[in-house]
Amino acid sequence: MASEIGLSVRFFQTNHEGRFIEHLHSLRDRADAVVLNPGAWTHYAYSIHDALEVTGLPAVEVHLSDVGAREPWRRESVIRPLCLASFSGQGADGYRDALQRLREELVA
């Protein structure tokens, strides 16, 4: 998806919150933007919020399922206020939309 619109991407996945935070910290000098799917951390992980804020990079939040259709507490995102956009419930297409949104931001 990324190469189709002229972007180069790297992937990182972990189930360990601390590793996720350390990875975000490392992006300041290695990336131009961030697409992230914080999963369950979305609703409570202010540590991830803070790490993303420290990067200073444009970011887009993606969720495969529709978090707006879940329980009220799952509709809240502590990450979203730092993001240019949030895509939810579009499956893998949400990643395509996130990349396109970041491309718009980066070439502006």
Backbone as a ProteinNet text record, in pm:
[ID]
protein_1_A
[PRIMARY]
MASEIGLSVRFFQTNHEGRFIEHLHSLRDRADAVVLNPGAWTHYAYSIHDALEVTGLPAVEVHLSDVGAREPWRRESVIRPLCLASFSGQGADGYRDALQRLREELVA
[TERTIARY]
82	0	86.4	187.4	271.2	347.1	405.4	484.7	399.2	272.2	181.1	165.7	184.6	169.2	302	411.1	543	598.8	550	601.2	681	773.4	851.2	813.1	788	743.6	831.1	831	889.7	780.3	786	684	743.1	662.6	700.9	574.4	583.9	470.6	523.8	453.3	486.5	361.6	361.3	254.3	300.3	417.8	476.5	473.2	399.5	380.4	512.8	602.8	732.4	812.1	810.5	880.7	817.6	685.4	614.6	657	665.6	707.4	850.7	939.7	1079.2	1090.1	1009.2	1010.8	964.8	857.8	812.1	921.7	989.5	1099.5	1208	1233.1	1340.1	1304.3	1179.4	1135.5	1171.6	1200	1227.8	1330.3	1433	1540.5	1535.7	1431.7	1427.7	1304.5	1208.6	1084	1032.4	946.6	882.7	740.5	683.4	545.2	521	405	371.7	227.6	209	76.5	78.1	-17.2	-16.7	-155	-154.8	-274	-243.8	-285.1	-250.6	-336.7	-430.9	-511.7	-576.5	-573.8	-636.6	-570.2	-444.1	-375.8	-444.7	-520.4	-591.2	-663.8	-723.3	-819.5	-758.7	-632.2	-577.7	-428.3	-354.3	-208	-154.8	-161.5	-105.5	45.3	107.7	251.4	276.9	188.6	201.9	166.3	64.9	30.5	153.3	218.3	334.2	450.4	473.4	582.7	556.5	432.8	398	414.7	375.8	390.4	537.4	625.3	767.9	827.5	776	831.6	814	703.1	674.8	639	615.9	585.8	436.6	397.2	256.1	217.6	98.5	55.7	-90.1	-121.5	-259.1	-285.1	-398.4	-441.5	-531.2	-509.1	-589	-638.5	-763.6	-821.4	-895.5	-868.8	-933.4	-1084.3	-1126.3	-1269.3	-1322.6	-1452.7	-1518.4	-1525.9	-1431.7	-1430.4	-1550.3	-1609	-1727.4	-1851.2	-1847.4	-1961.6	-1944.3	-1840.9	-1814.2	-1870.6	-1834.7	-1878.2	-1832.9	-1906.2	-1871.2	-1725.1	-1670.2	-1531.5	-1432.2	-1468.5	-1379.1	-1386.3	-1478.2	-1490.8	-1393.6	-1338.7	-1244.4	-1102.8	-1029.7	-890.5	-803.6	-704.4	-609.8	-503.2	-500	-402.8	-456.3	-583.9	-645.9	-616.2	-611.8	-585.2	-450.7	-359	-228.7	-223.1	-331.1	-330.5	-400.1	-349.3	-411.7	-547.8	-559.1	-682.5	-686.2	-804.2	-823.3	-917	-877	-959.4	-995.2	-1123.2	-1172.9	-1280.6	-1273.8	-1378.9	-1367.3	-1251.5	-1233.8	-1141.7	-1109.5	-1017.3	-883.3	-816.6	-684.9	-690.6	-805.7	-818	-793.2	-812.1	-783.5	-636.8	-549.1	-406.8	-379.6	-447.7	-432.5	-474.6	-588.6	-636.1	-539.9	-483.4	-387.3	-263	-213.5	-95.6	-125.1	-242	-278.7	-288.6	-344.4	-355.8	-217.8	-127.4	7.3	81.6	59.4	123.3	78.2	-50.4	-102.3	-32	-11.8	53.8	199.9	267.9	411.2	446.3	358.1	388.4	329.6	255.8	195.2	297.9
-119.8	0	126.1	125.3	245.3	275.9	175	199.9	252.7	215.6	264.4	416.8	476.4	621.5	690	618.7	678.1	687.3	603.5	602.8	476.5	487.4	373.2	350.9	226.8	198.4	93.2	99.9	-3.6	-48.4	-173.7	-229.7	-267.4	-254	-297	-345.3	-459.2	-513.1	-572.8	-548	-608.4	-614.6	-706.1	-713.6	-657	-597.6	-544.1	-391.1	-332.2	-187.6	-111.5	-158.4	-92.2	-91.9	-202.2	-207.7	-112	-103.5	-11.9	132.2	167.4	301.5	328.5	233.8	250.8	266.2	190.7	202.7	342.2	391.4	526.7	628.8	615.9	708	704.5	587.7	573.9	634.2	666.3	713.3	857.9	935.7	1079.4	1103.7	1022.9	1041.5	941.1	857.1	750.3	750.8	839.7	836.6	978.7	991.9	1120.4	1126.5	1009.6	1002.6	865	850.1	725.1	685.6	559.6	497.6	397.4	407.7	313.8	258.4	133	65	25	108.3	80.2	-26.2	-84.6	-192.5	-150.9	-238.9	-212.4	-95.6	-67.1	45.9	179.1	181.6	301.6	371.7	293.9	345.9	392.7	357.8	389.9	420.2	397.4	402.7	544.3	623.3	758.2	754.5	644.8	630.7	629	566.6	566.1	704.2	766.4	904.4	993.1	984.5	1069.3	1038.9	911	872.8	924.1	914.6	965.8	1117.6	1184.3	1329.3	1369.9	1294.5	1324.4	1312.1	1221	1205.6	1332.3	1403.1	1522.3	1492.8	1366.8	1326.8	1328	1359.7	1344.7	1197.5	1173.3	1035.1	1016.3	892.1	851.8	721.6	716.9	600.3	513	381.1	287.1	174.5	135.7	19.2	-62.7	-190.1	-276.1	-282.5	-294.8	-301.7	-163.1	-151.3	-23.6	-0.5	74.3	98.7	182.5	257.9	337.1	253.5	127.4	38.5	-49.4	-24.2	-105.3	-38.9	-95.4	-40.5	105.2	186.8	329.2	354.5	279.7	305.1	272.5	185.2	152.1	256	347.6	452.1	566.5	572.5	677.8	637.9	732.1	709	816.8	773.7	870.4	907	835.5	857.6	958.7	952.4	1030.4	1180.5	1244.8	1389.4	1427.7	1334.2	1361.9	1328.8	1275.3	1224.2	1318.3	1318.9	1395.6	1338.9	1205.6	1137	1003.2	944.5	811.6	735.1	614.4	530.5	403.8	371	261	185.2	52.2	-30	-53.3	-23.2	-41.6	-159.9	-238.4	-348.8	-295.7	-373	-334.1	-206.6	-173.8	-49.8	73.7	62.4	173.8	213.5	114.9	145	221.6	184.8	257.8	403.9	423.9	560.4	638.2	571.4	637.1	680	593.3	627.4	743.9	742.3	852.6	984	979.2	1100.9	1153.6	1063.7	1107.4	1160.8	1099.8	1150.4	1294	1318.9	1455.5	1551.6	1509.5	1594.3	1617.5	1514.9	1524.4	1603.3	1605.6	1678.4	1818.9	1852.1	1986.3	2093.9
0	0	0	82.7	96.8	-31.1	-91.2	-211.5	-326.2	-329.4	-432.9	-429.3	-311.2	-299.3	-266.8	-289.2	-276.9	-136.4	-46.4	90.6	117.7	208.3	255.8	401.6	439.2	575.3	642.6	774.3	860.5	955.4	995.3	1082.9	1217	1320.4	1454	1523.9	1588.7	1664.2	1792.8	1901.6	2029.5	2115.1	2207.2	2306.2	2440.1	2443.1	2565.2	2560.4	2651	2649.5	2658.5	2741.7	2756.5	2627.3	2554.5	2424.9	2324.9	2328.7	2238.6	2266.6	2392.9	2432.6	2387.9	2412.5	2371.4	2219.9	2147.3	2001.5	1958.6	2018.8	1986.1	2013.9	2126.4	2158.1	2050.9	1995.7	1895.8	1760.8	1737.6	1605.8	1576	1676.2	1654.8	1545.5	1541.1	1443.2	1328.9	1324.8	1225	1136.2	1163.5	1087.5	1065.7	966.4	937.7	993.1	1023.6	1071.1	1132.3	1195.9	1264.3	1233.5	1198.8	1195.6	1309.5	1400	1510.7	1538.9	1579.3	1626.8	1770.8	1866.7	2004.9	2073.1	1999.8	2057.3	2188.1	2286.1	2415.7	2488.3	2456.6	2520.4	2487.6	2381.2	2336.5	2450.3	2537.6	2633.4	2765.8	2791.1	2923.3	2926.6	2821.4	2826.6	2804.6	2910	2901.5	2880.8	2915	2888.5	2737.9	2661.6	2515.8	2461.1	2515.6	2479.3	2494.9	2609.8	2637	2543.3	2516.2	2424.9	2284	2239.4	2107.1	2103.2	2209	2214.9	2208	2274.5	2274.8	2134.5	2053.1	1917.9	1836.8	1857.2	1779.7	1635	1603.6	1465.9	1438.9	1316	1280.3	1292.3	1345.5	1370.2	1330.7	1293.7	1265.4	1340.3	1406.8	1484.1	1395.9	1400.6	1322	1412.4	1392	1459.4	1354.9	1349.9	1251.6	1273.1	1399.5	1429.3	1463.2	1467.9	1494.4	1644.6	1698.7	1842.7	1886.6	1796.5	1828.7	1853.6	1813.3	1832.9	1956.4	2033.4	2152.8	2278.2	2393.2	2520.9	2531.7	2606.9	2617.1	2655.9	2749	2790.9	2680.9	2586.6	2475.1	2362.6	2370.9	2268.6	2293.2	2412.2	2448.7	2409.5	2355	2318.4	2381	2457	2513.6	2411.1	2299.4	2192.3	2090.1	2062.3	1954.4	1957.7	2072.8	2072	2008.7	1999.6	1939.6	1790.8	1737.8	1600.8	1503.2	1381.5	1273.9	1237.8	1248.8	1211.9	1283.6	1284.3	1340.6	1248.5	1212.1	1125.2	1201.9	1200.3	1281.7	1205	1213.2	1154.3	1005.3	947.7	804.4	772.6	873	851.6	803.5	718	666.9	583.1	526.7	448.7	533.9	663.8	752.7	746.8	726.6	713.5	583.9	477.4	351.1	369.3	432.6	456.6	545.7	645.4	734.7	657.9	571.5	491.5	398.1	337.1	247.7	324.8	444.6	526	563.7	599.6	634.2	512.3	397.8	275.3	249	264.4	248.1	342.7	465.1	564.8	531.5	485	460.6	335.9	236.6	113.4	115	218.4	226.8	253.2
[MASK]
++++++++++++++++++++++++++++++++++++++++++++++++++++++++++++++++++++++++++++++++++++++++++++++++++++++++++++

